[in-house]
Amino acid sequence: MLEHVEAAGIPIRWNTRVGSVSSTADGVAVHLVDGSTIDADYVVAADGAHSAVRTSLGIEMEGPRSDASFV
């Protein structure tokens, strides 16, 4: 996937922490912890089941909360 993203000329930010995401008329605004904002058409929330990105957009989690048991 990384090769396709780079080949398309899409910028990648490594070691970047998202504070929140909000919907805009044109897409989304990604508010970073460092105080900067990225305007984007789309955002892919790949930050796990307890996604801060999903939560900040008000999207409910579907499915089981946990499929593992720990002792």
C-alpha positions in Angstrom: 0.0 0.0 0.0 2.8 2.4 0.9 4.3 2.1 -2.7 0.9 3.0 -4.2 0.4 6.0 -1.9 3.9 7.3 -2.7 3.5 6.7 -6.4 0.3 8.8 -6.3 2.2 11.6 -4.7 0.2 11.6 -1.6 2.1 13.1 1.4 2.8 10.8 4.3 3.5 12.0 7.8 5.3 9.6 10.1 5.3 9.9 13.9 2.3 12.2 13.8 -0.4 12.2 16.5 -4.0 13.1 15.7 -5.8 15.0 18.4 -9.2 15.0 16.7 -11.0 15.0 13.4 -13.9 17.1 12.3 -16.2 17.1 9.3 -16.1 20.1 7.0 -18.1 21.1 3.9 -15.3 19.8 1.7 -14.1 16.8 3.6 -12.4 16.6 6.9 -10.0 18.6 9.1 -7.4 16.6 10.9 -6.3 18.5 14.0 -2.8 17.3 15.1 -1.5 17.4 18.7 1.3 19.8 17.6 -1.4 22.4 16.9 -1.4 22.1 13.1 -4.4 21.1 10.9 -4.5 19.1 7.7 -7.5 19.5 5.4 -8.3 16.4 3.5 -10.9 14.8 1.3 -10.9 11.6 3.3 -9.4 10.1 6.4 -8.6 6.5 7.1 -8.9 5.6 10.7 -6.5 2.7 11.2 -6.0 3.3 14.9 -7.7 0.2 16.3 -11.0 -0.7 18.0 -10.8 2.2 20.5 -10.2 4.7 17.6 -9.8 8.3 18.7 -10.5 9.3 15.1 -13.7 7.4 14.9 -14.8 8.6 18.3 -14.1 12.3 17.4 -16.3 11.9 14.4 -19.1 10.5 16.5 -19.1 7.1 14.7 -20.3 4.3 16.9 -18.3 1.0 17.0 -20.2 -1.9 15.5 -19.7 -5.5 16.6 -18.4 -7.1 19.8 -16.3 -4.8 22.1 -13.8 -7.6 22.7 -13.4 -11.1 21.2 -10.6 -12.1 23.7 -10.5 -13.1 27.3 -7.6 -12.4 29.6 -6.9 -14.1 32.9 
